[in-house]
Amino acid sequence: MVTMIDKLGKARPRHPEKQKNPDSEILRKPDWLRVRAPGLGEYQNTAKLVKNLGLHTVCEEAACPNIGECWSKKHATMMILGDTCTRACAFCNVKTGKPGPIDIDEPKKVAEAVAQMGLSHIVITSVDRDDLDDGGALHFANTIQEIRKATPHTTIEVLTPDFLRKKNAVEIVIDAKPDVFNHNIETVPRLYLSIRPGARYYSSIRLLERVKERDACIFTKSGLMVGLGEDKQEVMQVMDDMVAAGVDFLTIGQYLQPTRKHAPIDRFVTPDEFKSLEVIAYSKGFHMVSSSPLTRSSHHAGDDFEKLRQNRMSAQK
């Protein structure tokens, strides 16, 4: 079981904007959501490498339940542009507030980590940086470029913010030619105001569509959380919107409440329901679907990328 924290030492709250929220009960997890605690060996080596290079990972910052499994396999999702997000999504455990300056050496540090870990596939994500003119798009592009220099055979997946109101920002990242462009829709349109208030549903759909318009060779990917109060019909409508935007790969996972101040869990979705959603998603035309309680955007990303590539090749024959 992963224990989330709501304080950063004694200095200040991790989520200052949520401190006035009423406490909500954190429901006991069902057996299918229980994971092993992180172990030793490669897990510690991964942790040491990340720390020594002064990098951040979404695995730690978002308290991902799969960190023990992934880090033991030397898989880590790098989080660039600092560790502080300018938004305050109701589901997210990443620290919020006023970010510090960008580390201009970070792209090279990430590339060094990828080389030292011997990764064949890497996922690069970031906090939202609404304070920057391009939302951090050029920093994404520089990171892709440095990884290409250091390890040319590594495939690169980016999981980006929405770059809302940042003109031409998404094009900067597209033109850097990542192998996979991921942007998560997160939830159904009806819940955006309470769950993802800083974002706009149709802007996110349009971003995914724009990737395919500009470079049809790039795989697109998006994810949904369930258990926030959505219904099945709403989820299927989001699937239709994604397919219309050309999304190749859909991930669906259970929302887990980080702290009592975050959005409460409406219910735990059963493994059988996740399987049903997977079948529906494939019938709608996705090339790849990962749907399970512990599915996360970057979980098994490398293996899933190879399957995705093979599935698209088969569909084109």
C-alpha positions as CSV (number, residue, x, y, z in Angstrom):
1,M,0.0,0.0,0.0
2,V,1.3,3.5,-0.9
3,T,0.9,6.2,1.7
4,M,0.4,9.6,0.3
5,I,1.5,12.8,2.1
6,D,0.0,16.2,2.3
7,K,2.9,18.1,3.8
8,L,6.4,18.9,2.6
9,G,8.2,18.6,5.9
10,K,7.3,21.5,8.2
11,A,7.8,24.2,5.5
12,R,4.4,24.5,3.8
13,P,1.5,22.3,2.6
14,R,2.2,20.2,-0.5
15,H,-1.2,21.3,-1.8
16,P,-1.9,24.8,-0.3
17,E,-5.0,25.3,-2.5
18,K,-6.6,22.2,-1.1
19,Q,-6.2,22.9,2.6
20,K,-9.6,24.4,3.0
21,N,-11.3,21.4,1.4
22,P,-13.4,19.3,3.7
23,D,-11.8,15.9,4.6
24,S,-13.3,12.9,2.8
25,E,-12.9,9.3,3.8
26,I,-10.3,7.3,2.0
27,L,-11.9,4.0,1.2
28,R,-10.2,0.7,1.9
29,K,-8.7,-0.8,-1.2
30,P,-10.1,-4.1,-2.5
31,D,-7.7,-7.0,-2.9
32,W,-7.2,-6.5,-6.6
33,L,-5.6,-3.1,-5.9
34,R,-3.0,-4.2,-3.4
35,V,0.6,-4.1,-4.5
36,R,3.9,-5.2,-3.1
37,A,6.1,-2.7,-1.3
38,P,9.3,-1.6,-3.1
39,G,12.2,-4.0,-2.7
40,L,15.9,-3.8,-2.9
41,G,18.4,-4.4,-5.7
42,E,17.5,-2.6,-9.0
43,Y,14.9,-0.5,-7.2
44,Q,17.5,1.1,-5.0
45,N,19.9,1.5,-8.0
46,T,17.2,3.4,-9.9
47,A,16.4,5.6,-6.9
48,K,20.1,6.4,-6.4
49,L,20.6,7.3,-10.1
50,V,17.6,9.6,-10.2
51,K,18.7,11.3,-7.0
52,N,22.4,11.7,-8.0
53,L,21.4,13.4,-11.3
54,G,18.9,15.7,-9.5
55,L,16.0,14.5,-11.6
56,H,12.3,14.1,-10.8
57,T,10.0,11.2,-11.6
58,V,6.2,11.1,-11.8
59,C,6.6,7.7,-10.1
60,E,7.6,9.5,-6.9
61,E,5.8,12.8,-7.2
62,A,2.4,11.3,-8.1
63,A,2.9,8.3,-5.7
64,C,2.3,5.8,-8.4
65,P,1.2,2.4,-6.9
66,N,3.4,0.6,-9.5
67,I,6.7,2.2,-8.5
68,G,8.1,-1.0,-6.9
69,E,7.5,-3.1,-10.0
70,C,8.7,-0.5,-12.5
71,W,11.8,0.7,-10.6
72,S,12.9,-2.9,-9.9
73,K,12.9,-3.3,-13.7
74,K,14.9,-0.1,-14.2
75,H,11.8,1.7,-15.7
76,A,11.2,5.2,-14.5
77,T,9.1,8.0,-16.0
78,M,11.1,11.2,-16.0
79,M,9.3,14.4,-15.0
80,I,10.9,17.5,-16.5
81,L,10.3,21.3,-15.9
82,G,10.6,20.9,-12.1
83,D,8.5,19.3,-9.4
84,T,5.9,22.1,-8.9
85,C,2.7,22.4,-11.0
86,T,0.9,25.6,-11.7
87,R,-2.5,23.9,-11.7
88,A,-4.4,22.2,-8.9
89,C,-6.3,19.3,-10.4
90,A,-8.5,17.6,-7.8
91,F,-7.0,14.1,-8.5
92,C,-3.3,14.8,-8.6
93,N,-0.7,14.4,-5.9
94,V,2.1,16.4,-7.6
95,K,3.1,19.5,-5.6
96,T,1.4,22.7,-6.6
97,G,2.5,26.3,-6.3
98,K,4.8,28.8,-8.0
99,P,7.5,26.9,-9.8
100,G,11.2,27.7,-9.8
101,P,13.4,28.4,-12.9
102,I,13.9,25.8,-15.5
103,D,17.1,23.7,-15.2
104,I,18.6,24.3,-18.7
105,D,20.9,21.2,-18.2
106,E,17.9,18.9,-17.4
107,P,17.6,17.6,-21.0
108,K,21.2,16.3,-20.9
109,K,20.7,14.9,-17.4
110,V,17.7,12.9,-18.6
111,A,19.6,11.7,-21.6
112,E,22.5,10.6,-19.3
113,A,20.0,8.7,-17.1
114,V,18.5,6.9,-20.1
115,A,21.9,5.9,-21.2
116,Q,23.1,4.7,-17.8
117,M,19.8,2.7,-17.3
118,G,20.2,1.2,-20.8
119,L,16.5,1.9,-21.6
120,S,15.1,0.9,-25.0
121,H,12.0,3.0,-24.3
122,I,11.6,6.1,-22.1
123,V,8.5,8.1,-21.0
124,I,9.0,11.9,-20.5
125,T,6.3,13.8,-18.7
126,S,6.1,17.2,-16.9
127,V,4.2,19.4,-14.6
128,D,2.0,22.1,-16.1
129,R,3.9,25.3,-16.6
130,D,1.3,27.9,-17.4
131,D,3.9,30.5,-16.3
132,L,6.0,29.9,-19.4
133,D,5.3,31.4,-22.8
134,D,5.4,28.0,-24.5
135,G,4.3,25.9,-21.5
136,G,7.6,24.1,-21.6
137,A,7.3,22.8,-25.2
138,L,10.8,23.7,-26.2
139,H,12.2,22.0,-23.1
140,F,10.4,18.8,-24.2
141,A,11.9,19.2,-27.7
142,N,15.4,19.7,-26.3
143,T,15.0,16.6,-24.1
144,I,14.0,14.5,-27.1
145,Q,17.0,15.8,-29.0
146,E,19.5,15.0,-26.2
147,I,18.1,11.5,-25.8
148,R,18.4,10.9,-29.6
149,K,22.1,12.0,-29.4
150,A,22.9,9.8,-26.4
151,T,21.0,6.7,-27.3
152,P,19.7,6.8,-30.9
153,H,17.9,3.5,-30.6
154,T,15.8,4.4,-27.6
155,T,12.1,5.0,-28.5
156,I,10.7,8.1,-26.8
157,E,7.2,8.7,-25.5
158,V,6.1,12.1,-24.2
159,L,3.2,12.7,-21.9
160,T,2.5,16.4,-22.2
161,P,0.3,19.0,-20.6
162,D,-2.4,20.6,-22.8
163,F,-0.4,23.7,-23.6
164,L,-3.7,25.6,-23.2
165,R,-3.6,29.1,-24.8
166,K,0.1,28.6,-25.8
167,K,0.2,29.3,-29.5
168,N,2.2,26.9,-31.6
169,A,3.5,25.1,-28.5
170,V,2.2,21.6,-29.4
171,E,3.7,21.9,-32.9
172,I,7.2,22.4,-31.3
173,V,6.9,19.0,-29.6
174,I,5.4,17.3,-32.6
175,D,8.2,18.5,-34.8
176,A,10.8,17.0,-32.4
177,K,9.3,13.6,-33.5
178,P,8.7,11.6,-30.4
179,D,7.6,8.0,-31.2
180,V,4.5,8.3,-29.0
181,F,2.7,11.5,-28.2
182,N,0.5,11.0,-25.1
183,H,-1.9,13.5,-23.6
184,N,-4.4,12.3,-21.0
185,I,-8.0,13.3,-21.2
186,E,-8.3,12.0,-17.6
187,T,-12.1,12.1,-17.1
188,V,-15.5,12.7,-18.8
189,P,-16.5,16.3,-19.9
190,R,-19.2,16.6,-17.1
191,L,-16.5,16.2,-14.4
192,Y,-13.9,18.6,-15.8
193,L,-15.0,21.6,-13.7
194,S,-14.5,19.7,-10.4
195,I,-11.7,17.3,-11.4
196,R,-9.6,19.2,-14.0
197,P,-10.7,22.8,-13.6
198,G,-7.7,24.4,-15.3
199,A,-8.2,22.3,-18.5
200,R,-10.8,22.2,-21.3
201,Y,-12.0,18.9,-22.6
202,Y,-12.3,19.8,-26.3
203,S,-8.9,21.5,-26.2
204,S,-7.4,18.3,-25.1
205,I,-9.2,16.3,-27.8
206,R,-8.1,18.9,-30.4
207,L,-4.5,18.6,-29.2
208,L,-4.5,14.9,-29.9
209,E,-6.1,15.5,-33.3
210,R,-3.5,18.1,-34.1
211,V,-0.7,15.6,-33.6
212,K,-2.1,13.3,-36.3
213,E,-2.7,16.2,-38.7
214,R,0.9,17.4,-38.5
215,D,2.6,14.0,-38.4
216,A,0.5,10.9,-39.0
217,C,3.5,8.6,-38.3
218,I,3.5,9.5,-34.6
219,F,1.5,7.2,-32.4
220,T,-1.0,9.0,-30.2
221,K,-2.1,7.8,-26.8
222,S,-4.5,9.0,-24.1
223,G,-5.8,7.9,-20.7
224,L,-8.9,7.9,-18.5
225,M,-9.4,7.4,-14.8
226,V,-12.6,5.7,-13.7
227,G,-14.2,5.7,-10.2
228,L,-14.8,9.4,-10.1
229,G,-18.5,9.4,-10.7
230,E,-18.6,8.9,-14.4
231,D,-21.1,6.5,-16.0
232,K,-20.4,3.9,-18.8
233,Q,-22.2,5.9,-21.5
234,E,-20.0,8.9,-20.8
235,V,-16.9,6.8,-21.0
236,M,-18.0,5.4,-24.3
237,Q,-18.6,8.9,-25.7
238,V,-15.0,9.9,-24.7
239,M,-13.8,6.8,-26.5
240,D,-15.7,7.9,-29.7
241,D,-14.2,11.4,-29.4
242,M,-10.7,9.9,-29.1
243,V,-11.2,7.6,-32.1
244,A,-12.4,10.5,-34.2
245,A,-9.2,12.4,-33.2
246,G,-7.1,9.4,-34.4
247,V,-5.9,8.2,-31.0
248,D,-4.1,4.8,-31.3
249,F,-3.7,3.7,-27.7
250,L,-6.2,4.1,-24.8
251,T,-5.3,3.4,-21.2
252,I,-8.0,3.1,-18.5
253,G,-7.2,2.8,-14.8
254,Q,-8.7,3.2,-11.3
255,Y,-8.6,6.6,-9.7
256,L,-6.9,6.4,-6.3
257,Q,-7.4,9.2,-3.8
258,P,-4.0,10.7,-2.8
259,T,-5.2,12.5,0.5
260,R,-8.4,13.3,2.3
261,K,-8.3,16.7,0.7
262,H,-8.4,15.4,-2.9
263,A,-11.5,14.3,-4.8
264,P,-13.1,11.3,-3.2
265,I,-13.4,7.9,-4.8
266,D,-16.9,7.3,-6.0
267,R,-16.4,3.6,-6.3
268,F,-13.9,0.9,-7.1
269,V,-14.4,-0.5,-10.6
270,T,-14.1,-4.3,-10.7
271,P,-11.6,-6.2,-12.9
272,D,-14.5,-7.6,-14.9
273,E,-15.8,-4.1,-15.7
274,F,-12.3,-3.1,-16.8
275,K,-12.2,-6.1,-19.2
276,S,-15.6,-5.1,-20.6
277,L,-14.3,-1.5,-21.3
278,E,-11.3,-3.0,-23.0
279,V,-13.5,-5.1,-25.3
280,I,-15.7,-2.1,-26.1
281,A,-12.6,0.1,-26.8
282,Y,-11.1,-2.4,-29.3
283,S,-14.5,-2.7,-31.1
284,K,-14.4,1.1,-31.5
285,G,-11.1,1.0,-33.4
286,F,-8.2,1.6,-31.0
287,H,-5.0,-0.2,-32.1
288,M,-4.0,-0.8,-28.4
289,V,-5.9,-0.8,-25.1
290,S,-4.7,-1.3,-21.6
291,S,-7.6,-1.4,-19.1
292,S,-7.2,-2.7,-15.6
293,P,-7.4,-1.3,-12.0
294,L,-3.6,-0.6,-11.8
295,T,-3.2,0.6,-15.4
296,R,-1.3,3.9,-15.6
297,S,-0.1,5.8,-18.6
298,S,3.5,4.7,-18.5
299,H,3.0,1.3,-16.9
300,H,4.6,-1.3,-19.2
301,A,5.0,1.5,-21.7
302,G,7.9,-0.1,-23.6
303,D,6.3,-3.5,-24.0
304,D,3.0,-1.9,-25.0
305,F,4.7,0.3,-27.6
306,E,6.0,-2.8,-29.4
307,K,2.6,-4.4,-29.3
308,L,1.1,-1.1,-30.6
309,R,3.6,-1.0,-33.5
310,Q,2.8,-4.5,-34.5
311,N,-1.0,-4.0,-34.2
312,R,-0.9,-0.9,-36.5
313,M,1.3,-2.8,-39.0
314,S,-1.2,-5.7,-39.0
315,A,-4.1,-3.3,-39.5
316,Q,-2.4,-1.7,-42.5
317,K,-1.9,-5.0,-44.3
